[in-house]
Amino acid sequence: MIYLDNAATSYPKPDRVMEEMTRCMREYCANPGRGGHAMSIESGKAVIEAREVISSFFNFSNPLQLCFTKNATEALNIAIKGCLKPGDHVITTCMEHNSVARPLKTLERDMGMQVSIIEGNEFGEIDPQDIKKSIRQNTRLIICTLSSNVNGIVMPVKEIGKIARENGILFLVDAAQGAGTVKIDVDEINADMMAFPGHKGLLGPQGTGGLYVREGLKINPLLQGGTGSNSENLYQPEFMPDVLESGTLNTPGIVGLSHGIRFIENFGLENMELYKYMLVKRLHEGVEEIRGVKVYSKNDMKKNTGIVALNFIGTDSTQISYTLDKVYHIATRAGFHCAPLAHRTLGTVETGVVRFSVGCFNTLEDIDRTLDALREISRKL
């Protein structure tokens, strides 16, 4: 199997990720922060160490400002619902995932929230000045994806963050795509909050993710419950990360995530970006020569985090993806990728797209075999 669905979940995982998760399960996987015995303390140390690794990777000033979640969707819901109130205005973009769009539309319907969606060009690229022009007196939050999960386009988050900071508006970045491929410094992009998954570009296991919350910013928790701290109090602690981390953490998953990031650091983040682009460039240039193919992604390292989205004109994307899987044993994703706003922008509402998303374990041979398969499919259409 040639696996080209890394934008959904990276595969395979580095050996060290699986090895350390297994060691955790076998040797010390007790409940972190919930006991004074040796195994609980060891689990707690592993979680603290993971906070430090992740915080260093994204330049969080304080590791305690990181709340662990089970995925980016949970992190985004905590951030969105934790900082908004009825009557607030939110600005977001046409390339957002449903993890942003659905909570916002629900709040708009149920709480009288106001939502402005900024349109982009044919690739979904946003002009930051359009964000600025949409600011109102009651604008509370700006939300932008770092990179589209549909076509990989990189958004101008640094420029948008500057606009948000200058106008005293909170800025939330969805780093589901791009984290682990491009450098992210939360201070540099003026992010007040940033959500990320562990199981995509960061090479960790499923069921992991996190939310960064800038120091001094208080948001209401989505859940209340056991935290292992202030247990005598019937109210939720108000300090980070406990205020947002109710319930037992996924200790083995968090350990695996920290070692996924360490693998990236050993590989070199710039090397990771260059390697993925080498694969994307080869695939992009190859498909452009195939009859009847339309490409929706950019062949530009600084504008693409590792995705080539395409269609055979006149053919449904699911048919192509099904053929690639069943006949050629190539895993891709077709359809609408949980991002209807992006498909409206790209003009693919009727067909969806076939998404090829590369990872650091793919090879040039994988790309060449994929191109051979696409050429053969083209001849048969």
Beta strands, then each sheet from edge to edge (+ up, - down):
strand 1: 2-3
strand 2: 66-69
strand 3: 89-93
strand 4: 114-118
strand 5: 139-145
strand 6: 170-174
strand 7: 193-197
strand 8: 209-213
strand 9: 293-295
strand 10: 307-312
strand 11: 330-331
strand 12: 354-357
sheet 1: 1+ 11+
sheet 2: 2+ 8- 7+ 6+ 5+ 3+ 4+
sheet 3: 9+ 10- 12+
end
